Amino acid sequence: MKHKRLFCARSAILLLALLGFIFFNEFKLTRHLSLKNTDEIENLRSRVLFQSNFSGFFNFSTDYYIQTINGDSKSIVDVFSDLTVVLYISTNQCTSCIDDSIEKIQERLKKHPNLEYIIFSSGFTLRELMLIKTNKKLKASIYSITNNRSHFFNKMDKALFPYYFTVNSNLEVSNIFFPQKSSSILEVRYFERLSSLK
């Protein structure tokens, strides 16, 4: 009888220890998920604030010219006949950020063939742009704006990140978006929204 009580007591202690261990692990997991969600919310807030800092209205002038990678001058009027997505890259941005944004826009637009995109660049030589086009196997046209600045690009360069925007046939700039290397959720929605505008 005494042994039976001792066995029951030990079993109860083991059960309590096991339940305590399970509860402790559940608490740690819940706390970890809560902190992760908090970090994601804070990250989203900072992105929204960052994005809003660079929002505004801009219209390209009809006498605005850009340069092709072959060195030819081209009127911006001849570039935008319909809503077009533009990826802006600059030598002020990190190489991995540029690579990521190029990879993402190519991947995203496979699912939205109704959208066209081009690349505007700043700071690169024409030879460097040709190498980017060849090495990345880009179908998109690449233009240089290094010799023809505007207040729009001067302001946007302060972001130090690649970004997307759209230009319509009226040369109106809108839909500015900064891609993020660590997440693609908002980017997927961004391109879905643009596709619905076509």
C-alpha positions as CSV (number, residue, x, y, z in Angstrom):
1,M,0.0,0.0,0.0
2,K,2.8,2.3,0.9
3,H,4.6,1.5,-2.4
4,K,1.4,2.2,-4.3
5,R,1.1,5.7,-2.6
6,L,4.7,6.4,-3.4
7,F,4.2,5.4,-7.0
8,C,1.1,7.6,-7.3
9,A,2.9,10.5,-5.7
10,R,5.8,10.2,-8.1
11,S,3.4,9.8,-11.1
12,A,1.6,13.0,-10.0
13,I,4.9,14.9,-9.7
14,L,6.0,13.7,-13.1
15,L,2.7,14.6,-14.6
16,L,2.9,18.1,-13.1
17,A,6.4,18.5,-14.3
18,L,5.4,17.4,-17.8
19,L,2.4,19.8,-17.8
20,G,4.7,22.6,-16.6
21,F,7.2,21.9,-19.4
22,I,4.4,21.9,-22.0
23,F,2.9,25.1,-20.6
24,F,6.4,26.8,-20.5
25,N,7.1,25.9,-24.2
26,E,3.6,27.1,-25.3
27,F,4.2,30.3,-23.4
28,K,7.6,30.8,-25.1
29,L,6.1,30.0,-28.5
30,T,3.2,32.4,-28.0
31,R,5.6,35.1,-26.8
32,H,7.9,34.6,-29.8
33,L,5.0,34.8,-32.3
34,S,3.7,37.9,-30.5
35,L,7.1,39.6,-30.8
36,K,7.3,38.5,-34.4
37,N,3.9,40.0,-35.2
38,T,4.9,43.2,-33.3
39,D,8.0,43.5,-35.4
40,E,6.1,43.0,-38.6
41,I,3.5,45.6,-37.7
42,E,6.3,48.1,-36.8
43,N,8.0,47.3,-40.1
44,L,4.8,47.9,-42.0
45,R,4.3,51.2,-40.1
46,S,7.8,52.4,-41.0
47,R,7.3,51.4,-44.6
48,V,4.0,53.3,-44.8
49,L,5.7,56.4,-43.3
50,F,8.6,56.0,-45.6
51,Q,6.3,55.6,-48.6
52,S,4.2,58.7,-47.7
53,N,7.3,60.8,-47.4
54,F,7.9,60.3,-51.1
55,S,4.3,60.6,-52.4
56,G,3.1,63.5,-54.3
57,F,2.2,64.6,-57.8
58,F,4.6,64.9,-60.7
59,N,4.1,65.4,-64.4
60,F,6.9,65.0,-66.9
61,S,7.3,67.9,-69.3
62,T,6.8,67.0,-73.0
63,D,10.2,68.3,-73.8
64,Y,11.9,65.9,-71.4
65,Y,14.5,63.7,-73.1
66,I,16.2,60.5,-71.9
67,Q,19.1,58.5,-73.4
68,T,18.9,55.0,-74.7
69,I,21.7,52.5,-74.0
70,N,22.9,53.0,-77.6
71,G,23.5,56.7,-76.8
72,D,20.5,58.1,-78.7
73,S,18.3,60.8,-77.3
74,K,14.6,60.0,-77.0
75,S,11.6,62.1,-76.2
76,I,9.7,60.9,-73.2
77,V,6.5,61.4,-75.2
78,D,7.6,58.5,-77.5
79,V,8.2,56.2,-74.5
80,F,4.8,56.3,-72.8
81,S,1.8,55.7,-74.9
82,D,0.0,53.7,-72.2
83,L,0.3,53.0,-68.5
84,T,3.8,51.6,-68.0
85,V,5.6,50.4,-64.9
86,V,9.1,52.0,-64.4
87,L,11.8,50.6,-62.2
88,Y,14.3,53.2,-61.1
89,I,17.8,52.2,-60.3
90,S,20.8,54.3,-59.3
91,T,24.5,53.8,-58.4
92,N,23.6,55.3,-55.0
93,Q,21.7,52.1,-54.3
94,C,23.1,48.8,-53.0
95,T,23.9,46.2,-55.7
96,S,21.9,43.5,-54.0
97,C,18.9,45.8,-53.7
98,I,19.1,46.5,-57.5
99,D,19.4,42.8,-58.3
100,D,16.5,41.9,-56.0
101,S,14.2,44.6,-57.6
102,I,15.1,43.5,-61.1
103,E,14.5,39.9,-60.3
104,K,11.2,40.6,-58.6
105,I,9.7,42.8,-61.3
106,Q,10.6,40.2,-64.0
107,E,9.0,37.5,-61.9
108,R,5.9,39.4,-60.9
109,L,5.2,40.6,-64.5
110,K,5.2,37.0,-65.7
111,K,1.8,36.7,-64.0
112,H,0.7,40.1,-65.4
113,P,1.6,40.0,-69.1
114,N,-0.7,43.0,-69.7
115,L,1.8,45.2,-67.9
116,E,4.8,46.6,-69.6
117,Y,7.9,47.9,-67.8
118,I,11.0,49.8,-68.5
119,I,14.1,50.8,-66.5
120,F,15.2,54.3,-65.7
121,S,18.8,54.6,-64.4
122,S,21.1,57.2,-63.0
123,G,24.9,57.2,-62.5
124,F,25.6,54.1,-64.7
125,T,27.7,54.4,-67.9
126,L,26.0,53.1,-71.1
127,R,28.4,50.2,-71.1
128,E,27.4,49.2,-67.6
129,L,23.7,49.4,-68.6
130,M,24.4,47.2,-71.6
131,L,26.0,44.6,-69.3
132,I,23.1,44.7,-66.9
133,K,20.7,44.1,-69.8
134,T,22.8,41.2,-71.1
135,N,23.6,39.6,-67.8
136,K,20.1,39.8,-66.5
137,K,18.6,38.8,-69.9
138,L,16.3,41.8,-69.8
139,K,13.6,42.3,-72.4
140,A,12.8,45.7,-71.0
141,S,14.3,48.8,-72.4
142,I,16.8,50.7,-70.2
143,Y,17.1,54.5,-70.3
144,S,19.6,56.8,-68.7
145,I,18.5,60.0,-67.1
146,T,21.9,61.1,-65.8
147,N,22.2,64.1,-68.1
148,N,18.6,65.3,-67.7
149,R,17.6,65.6,-64.0
150,S,14.2,66.7,-62.6
151,H,13.1,67.6,-59.2
152,F,11.2,64.3,-59.0
153,F,14.3,62.2,-59.4
154,N,16.3,64.6,-57.2
155,K,13.9,64.0,-54.4
156,M,13.5,60.3,-54.9
157,D,17.2,59.7,-54.9
158,K,17.2,60.6,-51.2
159,A,15.4,57.3,-50.6
160,L,18.6,55.3,-51.5
161,F,16.4,52.3,-52.6
162,P,15.2,51.1,-56.0
163,Y,11.5,51.9,-56.5
164,Y,8.7,51.3,-59.0
165,F,6.3,53.9,-60.3
166,T,3.9,54.2,-63.2
167,V,3.7,56.8,-66.0
168,N,0.6,57.1,-68.2
169,S,0.1,58.6,-71.6
170,N,-0.4,62.0,-70.1
171,L,3.1,61.6,-68.5
172,E,1.6,61.6,-65.0
173,V,3.7,59.8,-62.4
174,S,1.8,57.7,-59.8
175,N,1.8,54.4,-57.8
176,I,5.3,54.9,-56.3
177,F,6.3,51.7,-54.5
178,F,9.5,50.6,-52.7
179,P,10.1,46.9,-52.9
180,Q,11.5,45.2,-49.8
181,K,14.0,42.3,-50.0
182,S,12.6,40.5,-46.9
183,S,9.0,40.5,-48.0
184,S,6.9,40.2,-51.2
185,I,3.3,40.3,-49.8
186,L,2.7,44.0,-50.5
187,E,4.6,43.7,-53.8
188,V,2.2,41.0,-55.1
189,R,-0.8,43.2,-54.2
190,Y,0.9,46.2,-55.9
191,F,1.2,44.4,-59.2
192,E,-2.3,42.9,-58.9
193,R,-3.7,46.5,-58.4
194,L,-1.7,47.8,-61.4
195,S,-2.9,45.0,-63.6
196,S,-6.5,45.8,-62.7
197,L,-5.9,49.4,-63.9
198,K,-5.1,48.3,-67.4
